[in-house]
Amino acid sequence: ASWTPARREANGVSGRQAADSITSIIAANQGPKRWVVLLGWSRALPATEALERGSSTKYRSVTDFIRPADRDLAAHMTPENIAWILSGTLDEWYGMWAPQVFRNERIAALLAQLQRVAPTDPATRFLQARWLMQNRDYVAAEPVLAGLVENAGDARFPFPINGKWIRPPWSSVRLKAMLNLAFLRDLQGNREGALDLYRQLLARGPELDAEARAAGYIYDDISDVIASYVRSPYTGLPHEAFRHYRAAAAIPTCDPAPPK
């Protein structure tokens, strides 16, 4: 949706309402002296303005806390955590259709750091391939993905799967590499090579959905999404992200009727 004056005003009203709610909650709970409030940016901006203008509540931006946190950051930048951060930019729903929303220089620096500390880890290699794909370097990405399909075995990503944003939410490095290699072949015009990989994935049957279902991600049919790539090739265009969020997504009934 476009950022129209009407939408701007609606967000302003919503933000001011959020500020009123914040001050009311604080007034009703006098014990805590500090409160942390998380708001989306479109509501946070007008809420901040309202708190600064018309409230006795002292507002402090999150940026006030970044420098102290930075002093402790290095101890937490393990290979597992770096890979987890990168997965949220390189293997993520927005990354499928709007990779420009992420800072390339930050991604490049984190990937270089990960390659220094875990250069041969299959997760590192996969994220490297995704970075190459985002930069349209398909020639360099292909042998990395092909090597993972051949050699990754049972390797898993070292962080929890995220079925809301990471599509599909598989922890298997090999399966994710196989799907991305199929994407790459479609992008290169090698339709038969891509179809071969899509069909290999579909042959795994219920396994494609099992992990996501077990984690509680039930809102679409991953097997059908893979089948859609057989019906029409992957293009890398923005609409690709929405293959995973169709109006006809399979949503199980929450309160099934008793059997007759």
Summary of the structure (lengths in Angstrom):
residues: 260
radius of gyration: 22.4
end to end distance: 45.5
largest distance: 66.6
contacts: 671
relative contact order: 0.08
helix: 64%
strand: 1%
